[in-house]
């Protein structure tokens, strides 16, 4: 699933004529293109979809949405390690899991 997720702009830089930012999505930081919101500033929130900031969002709405996404497990689904998610979906133990935990699950 690909969500539009609210995130907070941490920093902004121009790279080869394109405004880019590091954006915090509840603890996960990703690089985002700001070209659709050229006046977005550090500290502001935006809805981000597939690496593009699409719409400015107030802080309270962003926090509520992130909390809801976290509760529903959608942030892990969106930003989690794809190999770990695939292993969990297939029922396989994640490499490095304690042997006793593996045996207890069987």
C-alpha positions as CSV (number, residue, x, y, z in Angstrom):
1,X,0.0,0.0,0.0
2,X,1.3,3.5,-0.7
3,X,-0.1,6.1,1.6
4,X,0.0,9.9,1.7
5,X,1.7,10.5,5.0
6,X,2.2,13.7,7.0
7,X,5.7,14.6,7.9
8,X,7.7,17.5,9.4
9,X,10.4,19.3,7.4
10,X,13.7,19.0,9.2
11,X,15.9,20.8,6.6
12,X,15.8,22.1,3.1
13,X,18.5,22.3,0.4
14,X,18.5,23.0,-3.3
15,X,20.1,20.2,-5.4
16,X,20.6,20.8,-9.1
17,X,17.8,23.3,-9.2
18,X,15.4,21.2,-7.2
19,X,14.2,21.9,-3.6
20,X,14.7,18.8,-1.5
21,X,14.1,18.2,2.2
22,X,14.7,15.7,4.9
23,X,11.2,15.0,6.4
24,X,10.4,13.2,9.6
25,X,7.5,10.8,9.5
26,X,7.1,9.9,13.2
27,X,10.7,8.9,13.6
28,X,11.5,7.7,10.1
29,X,13.4,10.3,8.0
30,X,13.1,10.3,4.2
31,X,14.2,12.6,1.4
32,X,11.3,14.5,-0.2
33,X,10.9,16.8,-3.2
34,X,9.4,20.2,-2.4
35,X,8.8,21.4,-5.9
36,X,5.0,21.3,-5.5
37,X,5.2,23.4,-2.4
38,X,7.9,26.0,-3.1
39,X,7.2,28.1,0.0
40,X,7.2,25.2,2.5
41,X,9.6,26.0,5.4
42,X,11.6,24.1,8.0
43,X,9.4,23.0,10.8
44,X,6.2,22.9,8.8
45,X,4.2,19.8,8.0
46,X,3.1,18.4,4.6
47,X,1.3,15.5,3.2
48,X,3.9,13.4,1.3
49,X,3.1,10.8,-1.4
50,X,5.7,8.8,-3.3
51,X,8.5,11.2,-2.3
52,X,6.7,14.5,-3.2
53,X,5.3,17.0,-0.7
54,X,1.8,17.7,-2.0
55,X,-0.1,19.8,0.6
56,X,0.7,21.9,3.7
57,X,-0.8,20.5,6.9
58,X,-1.2,22.0,10.4
59,X,0.8,20.4,13.2
60,X,-2.2,19.1,15.1
61,X,-3.7,17.3,12.1
62,X,-0.3,15.9,11.2
63,X,0.2,14.5,14.8
64,X,-3.3,13.0,14.9
65,X,-2.8,11.3,11.6
66,X,0.6,10.0,12.5
67,X,-0.8,8.6,15.8
68,X,-3.6,6.9,14.0
69,X,-1.3,5.4,11.3
70,X,1.0,4.2,14.1
71,X,-1.9,2.6,16.0
72,X,-3.1,0.8,12.8
73,X,0.4,-0.3,11.9
74,X,0.4,1.6,8.7
75,X,3.7,3.4,9.3
76,X,5.5,0.1,9.8
77,X,3.8,-1.2,6.6
78,X,4.8,2.0,4.7
79,X,8.3,2.5,6.1
80,X,9.3,-0.8,7.6
81,X,12.1,-3.0,6.2
82,X,10.6,-4.8,3.2
83,X,12.6,-8.0,3.9
84,X,11.5,-8.1,7.4
85,X,7.9,-7.5,6.4
86,X,8.1,-10.3,3.8
87,X,9.6,-12.7,6.3
88,X,6.8,-11.9,8.8
89,X,4.1,-12.3,6.2
90,X,5.5,-15.7,5.2
91,X,5.8,-16.9,8.8
92,X,9.6,-17.2,8.6
93,X,11.8,-16.1,11.6
94,X,13.8,-13.0,11.0
95,X,17.6,-13.7,10.8
96,X,19.2,-13.1,14.2
97,X,16.1,-14.1,16.2
98,X,17.1,-15.9,19.4
99,X,17.0,-19.7,18.9
100,X,14.8,-20.2,21.9
101,X,12.2,-17.8,20.5
102,X,12.3,-19.7,17.2
103,X,11.7,-23.0,19.0
104,X,8.9,-21.6,21.1
105,X,7.1,-20.4,18.0
106,X,7.1,-23.9,16.5
